[in-house]
């Protein structure tokens, strides 16, 4: 089993995207022969401070680009990093323990701070037993510390970056020009614009414009008005997670639904770029490189930091894009691009051909796997992972001459059916929570992010916070979980279910309800009343679960008691009631002998230490739901991940005690990844 560790930091706009795309490419090529882990140790070690700093610098990037540029230069300056090594003891100790625990064959870093810390860890003369690769997605290398690190290889996005590294003293044989690792074309994609073309063949060759509202938000309404004035253009608007922009854009789209589509947060940006003729956007690193790979010329609506200037310089030198800050200028350039049988557009697209590398992620993944194969140093084995139990397949058999299906064998299943991700107020993304639970050997996981009733006043207010799924992004939420289901099963033998926690919050606990829909197949309108919601959940074969139905005692949180106040009315409708949530046990649920389950209500890594459900049934979705409905062979366990403390006492505990966030998050992960 090849082990690849990717270390990232959520400060830039392209590092996380690049890291995820490289992981997907490795897993696509190696299948179950490689294990890839992505870690943001800055987040693990510094928690809320890291979040605050990240949000601050991202806001600066949007609203104060000069401030952002200054911060980015400071963060990336070699002298600054070298001077801060002693102040980064917690991060250094965490990284040391991760390396010792995972024993990777290859380490790829997207932030130079990790390279400096690795140099510090191995300063005592020990030889690194892994290949260190620096993934450099920056277009402007000047003043950045990459050349002063001891990486074995530098994976860069273009020849200019490679030449800058060589000029700074990096040996040419260490520089590998792969291109920016864009999303694999094999990822599922619903082509929104082509749905229009298929319904009306006459629209097939109409100009298709993609507008990413990632800057100049105050100008967005005026630009949309200008774009909609052109009756022969089809427009797709991506508003991200901004609910205010979403409402504004959808109101304008309602005036021309046949010509304008609005989407929220999406993981299919590369496919969207491939399906449009032009993109209007800020010159963010990930967007620029994915647009180049997709051969989609850019109209840059705003240039912020120095990195964005460097990104646009690639387009400017290739004559494949322009800057147009005023809405009128944007429309004029689009008109010019399509004039004279799209002569200018054709030139731009042709100029992008030699720059674009749509297979960059696969090329990079092949190189990483080759480096992993080349590691021949003996590695001490601390603990071998138990073999993943292979379930007997459902196969046809014959009885009395009739064909029937042979059922799966029953087994004990460890389940958590109430968890939250970054789609609402959770700490981990969908892929991260799959890795987090998969590494701990869980059998069934349901992601149930918050969805508020937009007809209630509190629901309208909460929808503005970004802490719940915006109604316009519900389809994308389902699509992302659907994609992760295959990876969860292939990599961890983990059954992943799509769920939603429907929030119907009133002004008092007795008028508030949180209802889980588990194993949903498609979105449900959150404005339906409770009984209608339950009926829709059941129509999809899902479970309707009363979430924390009684008083919460263990930590602060709003009580949602409406279902309990009407327990007799809802008992025939609810499939199960949470008898335990996080650290709370609701004795009245047990005393009434209601069907029950226990969940963590997971929001952040430390919540893994909580009540869970153990089922005895076949490892299959319908069998799990049936077991819960009839409430036989259902039990609870107070989950504590003691494996690390019991099996790895030889590790340096004083160093670990300096990193409390690592103790509660990464240590159990390390124990699960040994071998």
Secondary structure, 3 states (H helix, E strand, C coil): CEEEEEECCCCCCCHHHHHHHHHHHHHHHHHHHEEEEEECHHHHHHHHHHHHHHHHHHHHHHHCHHHHHHHHHHHCCHHHHHHHHHHHHHHHHHHHHHHHHHCCCEEEECCHHHHHHHHHHCCCCCCCCCEEEEEECCCCCCCCHHHHCCCCEEEECCHHHHHHHHHCCCCHHHEEECCCCCCCCCCCCCCHHHHHHHHCHHHCCCEEEEEECCCCHHHHHHHHHHHHCCCCEEEEEECCCCHHHHHHHHHHHCCCCCCEEEECCCCCHHHHHHCCCEEEEECCHHHHHHHHHCCCEEEEEECCCHHHHHHHHHHHHHCCEEECCCHHHHHHHHHHHHHHHHHHHHHHHHHHHCCCCCCHHHHHHHHHHHHHHHCCCCCCCCCCCCCCCCCCCCCEEEECCEEEECCCCEEEEEEEEEECCCCCCCCCCHHHHHHHHHCCCCCEEEEEEEEECCCCHHHHHHHCCCCCCCHHHHHHHHHHHHHHHHHHHHHHCCEEEEEEEEEECCCCHHHCEEEEEECCCCCCCCCCCHHHHHHHHHHCCCEEEECCCCCCCCCCCCCCCHHHHCHHHHCCCCCEEEEEECCEECHHHHHCCCCEEEECCECCHHHHCCEEEEEEEECCHHHHHHHHHHCCCEEEEECCCCHHHHHCCCCCHHHHHCCHHHHHHHHHHHHHHCC
